[in-house]
Amino acid sequence: MSQLPAPGTYTIDAVHSSVGFVARHLVASKVRGNFTDFEGTIEIGESAATSKVSATIQAASITTHNEMRDGHLQSPDFLDLENHPTLTFVSTSVTDKGNDKYDLAGDLTIRGTTKPVVWELEYLGTSPGMAPGVTIAGFEAHLEIDRRDYGVNFEGTLENGSLVVSNKVNLVLEIEAAKQD
């Protein structure tokens, strides 16, 4: 059995959290980026099975620190920001795997397409917050998706047939969440 934070509602602190992604580019390198505008809540129950997570990410906040690439990622080739301004996640179950590791199952929506996924989640611990009466909990989660499952079908190729951008994308969450005691 793993140790959970104290039951209650924890609000994700976007200033101290990161929602990132990694994708192969031109086979030989990786492009890393993140979203800077997101929010969510973590409802810790009496057990993992009674806990829930929900989050919303603003697609316009995507950044890879390259303005031209960011514009392309917001276009219909990728996130289609104009028609799909948000990405969402709503959990359906949390399963304790022991040693503070969990499977966080739920529905991930990208470009209006919702698919079931399972994040590999690790609970990092809790500490008192900077403000009186606040408890902080830390989490990390990883997930690999195939972008084509969400209608992201950009098929740029090189002259040798290699993809410009890989179909597999790794999503990485580093979350700090706060609960009023």
WOFENTA-V442234 format. One record per residue. N is the residue number from 0. RES is the residue in one letter. SS is DSSP state (A for helix, B for strand, O for the rest). OMEGA is omega in whole degrees, 0 to 359 (999 if undefined). D_CENTER is the distance of its C-alpha to the mean C-alpha in Angstrom with 2 decimals. Layout:
N;RES;SS;OMEGA;D_CENTER
N;RES;SS;OMEGA;D_CENTER
//
This chain:
0;M;O;177;24.85
1;S;O;176;22.16
2;Q;O;177;22.50
3;L;O;169;20.23
4;P;O;177;20.14
5;A;O;179;22.85
6;P;O;178;22.35
7;G;B;181;21.34
8;T;B;178;18.76
9;Y;B;180;16.41
10;T;B;180;14.96
11;I;B;178;11.92
12;D;O;185;13.69
13;A;A;179;12.03
14;V;A;183;14.95
15;H;A;181;14.25
16;S;O;180;10.46
17;S;B;173;8.30
18;V;B;187;5.09
19;G;B;177;6.67
20;F;B;178;8.03
21;V;B;177;11.48
22;A;B;176;14.06
23;R;B;178;17.76
24;H;B;180;20.21
25;L;O;176;23.89
26;V;O;192;23.54
27;A;O;184;24.41
28;S;B;179;21.59
29;K;B;172;17.85
30;V;B;178;16.22
31;R;B;177;13.43
32;G;B;177;11.75
33;N;B;175;9.31
34;F;B;184;9.07
35;T;O;182;11.54
36;D;O;180;11.86
37;F;B;178;9.60
38;E;B;179;10.81
39;G;B;177;10.62
40;T;B;176;12.86
41;I;B;179;13.27
42;E;B;179;16.64
43;I;B;178;18.24
44;G;O;178;21.20
45;E;O;177;24.20
46;S;O;177;22.48
47;A;A;183;19.15
48;A;A;180;20.37
49;T;A;179;20.77
50;S;O;183;17.43
51;K;B;177;14.76
52;V;B;171;11.32
53;S;B;182;10.53
54;A;B;176;8.43
55;T;B;180;9.35
56;I;B;176;8.48
57;Q;B;183;11.76
58;A;A;181;12.10
59;A;A;183;15.11
60;S;A;180;13.34
61;I;B;176;12.24
62;T;B;171;14.24
63;T;O;181;15.49
64;H;O;175;18.58
65;N;O;187;20.71
66;E;A;181;21.79
67;M;A;179;23.12
68;R;A;180;20.06
69;D;A;176;17.79
70;G;A;178;20.35
71;H;A;179;20.27
72;L;A;177;16.49
73;Q;A;185;17.09
74;S;O;177;20.10
75;P;O;176;20.79
76;D;O;184;20.44
77;F;O;187;16.63
78;L;O;180;14.67
79;D;O;185;18.04
80;L;O;183;17.29
81;E;O;181;20.75
82;N;O;184;20.30
83;H;O;186;16.59
84;P;O;181;15.62
85;T;B;168;12.36
86;L;B;182;9.26
87;T;B;172;8.86
88;F;B;175;7.95
89;V;B;183;11.07
90;S;B;174;11.97
91;T;B;176;15.32
92;S;B;174;16.10
93;V;B;183;15.57
94;T;B;179;17.89
95;D;B;178;19.34
96;K;B;181;19.93
97;G;B;178;21.89
98;N;O;178;21.74
99;D;O;177;18.74
100;K;B;185;16.55
101;Y;B;165;15.12
102;D;B;179;13.90
103;L;B;181;11.42
104;A;B;178;12.40
105;G;B;182;11.65
106;D;B;178;11.64
107;L;B;180;9.04
108;T;B;176;10.93
109;I;B;180;11.16
110;R;O;178;14.67
111;G;O;178;16.01
112;T;B;181;15.57
113;T;B;179;14.15
114;K;B;174;13.82
115;P;B;179;13.56
116;V;B;174;11.13
117;V;B;176;11.28
118;W;B;168;8.81
119;E;B;188;11.07
120;L;B;174;10.86
121;E;B;174;13.34
122;Y;B;186;14.96
123;L;B;180;16.44
124;G;B;179;19.03
125;T;B;175;20.35
126;S;B;173;22.74
127;P;B;177;24.70
128;G;O;178;23.22
129;M;O;179;25.20
130;A;O;178;26.58
131;P;O;176;28.96
132;G;O;180;27.78
133;V;B;174;24.05
134;T;B;180;22.14
135;I;B;175;18.96
136;A;B;181;16.60
137;G;B;181;14.19
138;F;B;169;11.40
139;E;B;180;9.55
140;A;B;181;7.49
141;H;B;179;7.74
142;L;B;172;7.98
143;E;B;177;10.43
144;I;B;170;11.06
145;D;B;186;14.24
146;R;A;180;13.85
147;R;A;177;17.26
148;D;A;182;16.14
149;Y;A;178;14.65
150;G;O;177;17.81
151;V;O;191;16.84
152;N;O;178;20.22
153;F;O;186;21.21
154;E;O;177;23.78
155;G;O;180;25.10
156;T;B;176;27.25
157;L;O;181;29.53
158;E;O;178;33.24
159;N;O;178;32.82
160;G;O;179;30.38
161;S;O;178;27.23
162;L;B;174;24.05
163;V;O;179;23.15
164;V;B;181;19.41
165;S;B;175;18.29
166;N;B;179;17.18
167;K;B;178;14.71
168;V;B;177;11.39
169;N;B;177;9.41
170;L;B;185;5.67
171;V;B;178;5.78
172;L;B;171;4.95
173;E;B;193;8.45
174;I;B;168;9.33
175;E;B;181;12.89
176;A;B;185;14.07
177;A;B;176;17.71
178;K;B;173;20.26
179;Q;B;179;23.72
180;D;O;999;26.26
//
